[in-house]
Amino acid sequence: MTDQNDAKSIDETIAEADATIQQADPAPEAPAEEAVVTEEAAPAEAPAEAPAPDVKMVGDQPLVAPGMVWTVLRVASNKEDMVRETLVRKVKMEGLAGSVNRILVPTEKRPVQRGRGKAKMVERKLYPGYVFVEVKLDSNGSIDEKTWFAIKETTGVGDFIGAGGKPAPMGLDDVEKMLLQVVKAQEGAPVTVEFEAGQTVKIKEGPFENIEGSVDEVLPDKGLVRVVVTIFGRSTPVELEYWQVEKV
């Protein structure tokens, strides 16, 4: 029979063995908490810019600059170039580029016969007495005060075509026609007269303004149109610069 000391010795031995096992194989550690990774929302992409609307071009120039319109300025006869040059200088010196853009005096080349020699091409103004100005108008259809006075105080300047002191914007068809004439003149090509015999036209300028008539003959070498109008009940032929008439 095993004595008490031996039994105790066995119990102690078992306890020590258990302790040794626990030290050799420690209790498993609690799993580490997984770090919660918060994905930052990707920055919203900027909306794609809408493509700029197509800008109609005449030659290498836009038909009309953004935010502007073409207007017609009456000037003293034979002072068109002087007025244009003065306005160009004023726009630069007074910082008016934001209100005034292009300033044009359309011309064309016409053949002129001198003596018995070969016809010589000479440059003539398409619209005598007028200067075309591309300007910015406010919401009321007026030119800002500074620009207005800069233009009006120029020697040789009359008034803008319009009503109530407000310039009347040109129609886009008229603008395109005018600019095409400028381009042709720069290329050295003569401008064609767009009328033909028998066509009904309306006179825009001169003593017969607003009277309608019929084209009797086109004189391209002179840049004239002979129009038959009725005056006091009688048919009367009158010769006009072709810019003075328009198709009906």
Buried (B, 14 or more C-beta within 10 A) or exposed (E): EEEEEEEEEEEEEEEEEEEEEEEEEEEEEEEEEEEEEEEEEEEEEEEEEEEEEEEEEBEEEBEBBEEBBBBBBEBEEEBBBBBBEBBEEBBEEBEBEEBBBBBBBBBBBBBEEEEEEEEEEEEBBBBBBBBBBBBBBEEEBBBBEEBBEBBEEBEBBBEBEBEEEBBBBBEEEBBBBBBBBBBBBEEEEBBEBEBEEEBEBBBEBEEBEEBBBBBBBBEBEBBBBBBEBEEEEEEEEBEBBBBBBEEE
